[in-house]
Amino acid sequence: MKLIRYGESGQEKIGVNIDGTNYDVSAFGGDYNEEFFADNGLERLEEFVKANDGKLIEVPNGTRLGAPFTRPSKIVCIGLNYKDHAAETGAQIPAEPIIFMKSTTALIGPNDEVMIPRNSVKTDWEVEFCIVIGKKASYVEESDALDYVAGYVLHNDVSEREFQIERGGTWDKGKGCDTFAPMGPYMTTADEIPDINNVKLWLKVNGKEYQNGNTSNLIFNVPFVVSYVSQFMTLLPGDVISTGTPAGVGLGFNPPIYLQAGDVIELGADYLGEQRQEVVAFKKG
């Protein structure tokens, strides 16, 4: 099953994507939030969809898609989790996962505009495969980790490299700017991905492909990451863990390539769909 949310920003309704077509399921009630995931929402929604087979109303083509779930309590990110990405940035392969947090206010829909922050000169792209937590997870064993996963979602971990690397402190300040977390177009439930260790990811800017990776190259795979993060914080239903990006980010080129207003970013992953963002200059909102 694939979960979507659609409509104007802040007024999204819930839906599902079935065989490439989006359908409204707002009659199911509620939203795709912590309560939904904690209360067997996926199972109840599946029953609702089956009971209404042939009766669901299609969402009109061209309707805006929001992030496929409401703002989570946390967006946890894993840094330098592909060997080729660590190499291109000149970093050592980490002995343990690098954890940083991405502001939840950065969350936007998959095709919304990405805004270059005020005073930014080094805004960059990162295609990532994300885990969506399905139930409360604390001190989870790696062997049990997948039992805590509701599904997966595509993420463009937009990053401001000067803020992240050159301004002191942690990476967070370069990761959480407004519009820096496009997610979607849908959340794909865990049962629909046959092998999470073999998912292709790609990203293009202005039609040129810069990233082409595969989760088979993760240094720390999905079960390990879920277990590891849960040793340091309680993960709540609906929380997101972004697992890192493969090589091909703008920072890795000589000279580096950074996003400019007017650029178009396209990205996608097997089973998780595609995104498209236009880059715009800073505007106070």
Phi, psi and omega per residue, in radians:
M1 nan 2.556 3.139
K2 -2.163 2.186 -3.093
L3 -1.697 2.361 3.035
I4 -2.252 2.817 2.921
R5 -2.312 2.410 -3.013
Y6 -2.427 2.787 3.126
G7 2.014 -3.073 -3.116
E8 -1.098 2.612 -3.136
S9 -0.993 2.235 -3.114
G10 1.513 -0.126 -3.131
Q11 -2.277 0.494 -3.054
E12 -1.167 2.557 2.994
K13 -1.848 2.806 -3.125
I14 -1.608 2.659 3.132
G15 -2.744 -3.104 3.056
V16 -2.363 2.680 3.035
N17 -1.872 2.110 -3.139
I18 -2.140 2.028 3.117
D19 0.912 0.698 3.056
G20 1.535 -0.053 3.120
T21 -1.944 2.375 3.135
N22 -1.590 2.352 -3.135
Y23 -2.216 2.541 3.076
D24 -1.375 2.354 3.023
V25 -2.279 0.516 -3.095
S26 -1.078 -0.382 3.084
A27 -1.160 -0.315 3.068
F28 -1.117 -0.554 3.111
G29 1.619 2.680 3.064
G30 1.334 -2.782 -3.113
D31 -2.517 2.941 3.111
Y32 -1.488 1.460 -3.045
N33 -2.279 -2.990 -3.114
E34 -0.998 -0.762 -3.135
E35 -1.084 -0.728 3.132
F36 -1.015 -0.914 -3.088
F37 -1.167 -0.643 -3.100
A38 -1.232 -0.459 -3.026
D39 -1.824 0.730 3.121
N40 0.923 0.648 -3.081
G41 -1.069 -0.664 -3.123
L42 -1.113 -0.741 3.125
E43 -1.159 -0.748 -3.141
R44 -1.159 -0.660 3.119
L45 -1.163 -0.723 3.110
E46 -1.039 -0.725 3.090
E47 -1.118 -0.692 3.114
F48 -1.088 -0.788 -3.127
V49 -1.114 -0.750 3.106
K50 -1.105 -0.711 -3.124
A51 -1.186 -0.391 -3.109
N52 -1.944 0.420 3.129
D53 -0.985 2.216 -3.131
G54 1.487 -0.107 -3.098
K55 -1.926 -0.233 -3.079
L56 -1.210 2.496 -3.124
I57 -1.576 2.321 3.124
E58 -1.229 2.511 3.001
V59 -1.438 2.244 -3.093
P60 -0.997 2.455 3.074
N61 -1.012 2.477 3.140
G62 1.560 -0.103 3.111
T63 -1.187 2.391 3.142
R64 -1.058 2.425 3.003
L65 -1.807 2.339 2.991
G66 -1.598 -3.124 2.958
A67 -0.995 2.557 -3.017
P68 -1.349 0.141 3.044
F69 -2.662 2.838 3.111
T70 -1.233 2.988 -3.130
R71 -0.980 2.103 -3.124
P72 -1.359 2.954 3.089
S73 -1.216 -0.492 -3.083
K74 -2.606 2.498 2.850
I75 -2.052 1.847 -3.118
V76 -1.720 2.362 -3.105
C77 -2.138 2.585 3.102
I78 -1.935 2.131 -3.086
G79 -1.622 2.611 3.038
L80 0.906 0.849 -3.054
N81 -1.736 0.124 2.977
Y82 -2.136 2.325 -3.107
K83 -1.032 -0.703 -3.093
D84 -1.190 -0.571 3.105
H85 -1.249 -0.717 3.090
A86 -1.042 -0.726 -3.116
A87 -1.125 -0.744 -3.078
E88 -1.209 -0.400 3.119
T89 -1.636 -0.038 3.139
G90 1.359 0.293 -3.104
A91 -1.670 2.698 3.062
Q92 -1.310 2.653 3.039
I93 -1.136 2.162 -3.079
P94 -1.201 2.470 3.094
A95 -1.318 -0.516 3.062
E96 -2.367 2.777 -3.141
P97 -1.005 2.407 3.016
I98 -1.543 2.167 -3.102
I99 -1.915 2.301 2.921
F100 -2.443 2.910 -3.090
M101 -1.951 2.534 3.066
K102 -1.974 2.298 -3.094
S103 -1.016 2.353 3.112
T104 -1.198 -0.340 3.091
T105 -1.285 -0.127 3.068
A106 -1.393 -0.220 -3.024
L107 -1.172 2.239 3.066
I108 -2.448 3.093 3.095
G109 -1.301 2.912 -3.007
P110 -1.188 -0.388 -3.085
N111 -2.109 0.258 3.089
D112 -1.295 2.843 3.120
E113 -1.195 2.470 2.967
V114 -1.706 2.179 -3.065
M115 -1.814 2.202 3.058
I116 -1.206 2.221 -3.079
P117 -1.148 2.798 3.026
R118 -0.993 2.354 3.103
N119 1.195 0.228 3.134
S120 -1.462 2.413 3.011
V121 -2.243 -0.014 -3.049
K122 -2.400 0.893 3.090
T123 -1.409 2.297 -2.945
D124 -2.263 2.974 -3.116
W125 -2.023 2.742 3.046
E126 -2.776 1.948 3.046
V127 -1.389 2.357 -3.088
E128 -2.496 2.634 3.058
F129 -1.699 2.136 -3.035
C130 -1.992 2.563 3.064
I131 -1.728 2.368 3.025
V132 -1.948 2.146 -3.061
I133 -1.349 2.410 -3.076
G134 -1.796 -0.379 3.112
K135 -2.662 2.801 -3.059
K136 -0.948 2.255 -3.037
A137 -2.275 2.106 3.103
S138 -2.512 2.226 -3.106
Y139 0.888 0.924 -3.111
V140 -1.438 2.405 3.038
E141 -1.330 2.525 -3.125
E142 -1.001 -0.648 -3.122
S143 -1.154 -0.350 -3.131
D144 -1.838 -0.027 -2.915
A145 -1.043 -0.690 -3.071
L146 -1.187 -0.319 3.072
D147 -1.172 -0.282 -3.096
Y148 -1.743 0.086 -3.075
V149 -1.762 2.209 3.077
A150 -1.490 -0.668 -3.095
G151 3.107 -2.842 -3.029
Y152 -2.436 2.703 -3.080
V153 -2.583 2.630 3.082
L154 -1.438 2.465 -3.072
H155 -2.456 2.337 2.926
N156 -1.743 1.788 -3.106
D157 -1.407 1.274 -3.119
V158 -1.067 2.418 -2.973
S159 -2.443 2.427 3.019
E160 -1.789 1.914 -2.933
R161 -1.244 -0.613 3.095
E162 -1.130 -0.809 3.111
F163 -1.057 -0.708 -3.046
Q164 -1.245 -0.772 -2.923
I165 -1.870 -0.600 -2.952
E166 -1.803 -0.085 -3.030
R167 -1.816 0.159 3.085
G168 1.449 2.804 3.090
G169 1.343 -2.674 -3.068
T170 -1.474 3.047 3.133
W171 -1.258 -0.317 -2.921
D172 -0.950 -0.649 -3.049
K173 -1.158 -0.362 3.082
G174 -1.689 0.072 -3.038
K175 -2.030 -0.365 -2.953
G176 -1.862 0.272 -3.126
C177 -1.116 2.732 3.124
D178 -0.935 2.391 3.119
T179 1.292 0.168 -3.050
F180 -1.520 0.184 3.116
A181 -2.420 1.147 3.000
P182 -1.149 2.264 3.113
M183 -2.333 2.575 -3.124
G184 2.113 -2.926 0.329
P185 -1.339 -0.332 3.131
Y186 -2.533 2.860 2.950
M187 -1.710 2.135 3.138
T188 -1.636 2.192 -3.116
T189 -1.172 2.684 -2.980
A190 -1.007 -0.564 -3.070
D191 -1.224 -0.227 -3.078
E192 -1.625 -0.038 3.115
I193 -1.952 1.914 -3.023
P194 -1.149 -0.551 -3.105
D195 -2.593 1.779 -3.125
I196 -1.207 -0.212 3.099
N197 -1.608 0.236 3.106
N198 -2.602 1.133 3.131
V199 -2.085 2.133 -3.135
K200 -1.419 2.451 3.070
L201 -2.237 2.575 3.127
W202 -2.612 2.760 3.089
L203 -2.629 2.413 3.101
K204 -2.180 2.604 2.971
V205 -2.186 2.152 -3.111
N206 0.932 0.673 3.074
G207 1.481 -0.149 3.136
K208 -1.695 2.236 -3.132
E209 -1.358 2.213 3.109
Y210 -1.956 -0.562 -3.120
Q211 -2.131 2.382 3.079
N212 -2.638 1.692 -3.032
G213 -2.296 -3.056 -3.097
N214 -2.652 2.436 3.140
T215 -1.114 -0.205 3.057
S216 -1.122 -0.304 -3.111
N217 -1.728 0.158 3.057
L218 -1.076 2.408 3.043
I219 -1.250 -0.801 3.104
F220 -2.044 2.019 -3.018
N221 -1.381 3.121 -3.004
V222 -1.023 -0.907 -3.135
P223 -1.036 -0.720 -3.139
F224 -1.107 -0.750 -3.105
V225 -1.108 -0.783 3.124
V226 -1.053 -0.832 3.133
S227 -1.074 -0.794 -3.072
Y228 -1.094 -0.872 -3.111
V229 -1.075 -0.634 -3.100
S230 -1.203 -0.198 3.065
Q231 -1.354 -0.315 -3.030
F232 -1.965 -0.320 -3.141
M233 -2.775 2.652 3.055
T234 -1.379 2.204 3.071
L235 -1.604 2.278 -3.113
L236 -1.788 2.730 3.101
P237 -0.961 2.291 -3.106
G238 1.642 -0.201 3.079
D239 -1.128 2.686 -3.088
V240 -2.084 2.394 2.969
I241 -2.084 2.068 3.105
S242 -1.634 2.191 -2.843
T243 -1.586 0.046 3.109
G244 1.947 2.946 -3.054
T245 -2.126 2.553 3.038
P246 -1.351 3.100 -3.126
A247 -1.087 2.771 3.063
G248 2.003 0.197 3.090
V249 -1.323 2.802 -3.080
G250 -1.058 -0.606 3.139
L251 -1.038 -0.498 -3.019
G252 -1.390 -0.131 -3.108
F253 -1.577 2.793 3.124
N254 -2.194 1.805 0.004
P255 -1.329 2.830 3.122
P256 -1.052 2.700 3.099
I257 -2.060 2.188 -3.131
Y258 -2.160 2.774 -3.068
L259 -1.247 2.506 3.098
Q260 -2.203 2.690 3.056
A261 -0.962 2.333 -3.099
G262 1.758 -0.287 3.087
D263 -1.177 2.695 3.080
V264 -2.134 2.173 3.119
I265 -1.818 2.296 3.017
E266 -2.207 2.414 -3.132
L267 -2.645 2.799 -3.136
G268 -2.900 2.999 3.097
A269 -2.681 2.596 3.033
D270 -0.901 2.386 3.044
Y271 1.244 -0.205 -3.030
L272 -1.964 -0.047 3.083
G273 1.463 -2.866 -3.047
E274 -2.306 2.730 3.073
Q275 -2.204 2.799 3.030
R276 -2.593 2.154 3.136
Q277 -2.230 2.367 2.948
E278 -1.606 2.408 -3.127
V279 -1.611 2.277 -3.131
V280 -2.173 2.759 3.092
A281 -1.246 2.814 3.135
F282 -1.015 2.356 3.029
K283 -2.496 2.279 -3.094
K284 -1.306 2.193 -3.077
G285 -2.089 nan nan
